[in-house]
Amino acid sequence: MGKTVRGQRIGILTAGGDCPGINAAIRGVGKTAIVKYGMTLVGISDGFTGMIHKEFRELSEHDLSGILTLGGTILGTSREKPFKSSGKSKNEISKPVLIREHYEQMGLDCLVCIGGNGTLKTAHLLSLEGLNVIGIPKTIDNDVWGTDLTFGFDSAVNIATEAIDRLHSTANSHKRIMIIEVMGHNAGWIALYSGIAGGGDVILIPEIEYDEKKIAEYLLHRVNDNKPYSIVVVAEGIKNPGKDCSSAQYLSKRINELTGLESRETVLGYIQRGGTPSPMDRVLATRYGAAAAHLIAQRDFGKMVALKNNDIIPVPLSEVAGKLKLVGPKDPLVIKAMDMGTSFGI
Ligand code: F6P
């Protein structure tokens, strides 16, 4: 590690959808910054909204106690996109200009942005405006390019898998087709992992366009093969021709129409984003937070901390911004599931 700078004043914000593990990341940055580098930690409220309205408070090591296992974010979050929409705030100063002015008025040496794709893109654009920024990849969707894993993902997969496990018994009792919809607007990582972990018979993800008739044939084949119930795991972002209904509701109706089999649906929703982080997410978030503090001490800005083959490495935000990490149709996990007879609706 090169020369490090002590005593810097660093701002930290959490933006986008919340998830388990955010507070573990805040604690990882904060405790490393304070204990190892004598830095001052400034918590900014509600994502970039707090930078626009200059809403912040200093965080002591004491403030970081007891938050490792806490769900949500002690700072609050928002989906504010300063470089989008009107871009103007009160008295017509643009939001990015306001953020830069407040960054300077707050005496910040760096801004740590904990978030997903939108947040990391905003962080990159702010770095082009001259701010020193560090990104930490967070989202249950695991769709941030440049890192093997985002924290929040493991917790969501645990929650979804437990739900799927519970559906097997009721599906078996009633000999029904049970459809469960999990989160994942653009990428099907949660559906893929929880579908495999939970023994899903059909897994539908946005990246692989499904054919209703193929699904119907597959489910009827299972019945004829003396498998009277099936579990269908779908990502919320799959093709949904249904009007004003969820993907799960649409599919449940179509499966019943095409096969005559009884079907029911469950939309797991925000339960996947709530509660305490899994131990793996606590560790990953802590690793990311500590690595972010080290980068700040080395004044190595404009980077996102990333996991690559179990190492934490810095990746330029310029390479991450605007990209998505989607499930490839030939993803090894997809192929393995297909080889075992799991249907992807094709
Ligand atoms: O980005 C995480 C996520 O939970 C997605 O899986 C989901 O589609 C979206 O956020 C929901 O957004 P909101 O919390 O704004 O309703």
Residues whose N, C-alpha, C, O or C-beta is under 5 A from the ligand:
A	BS01	F6P	G17 D141 M183 G184 H185
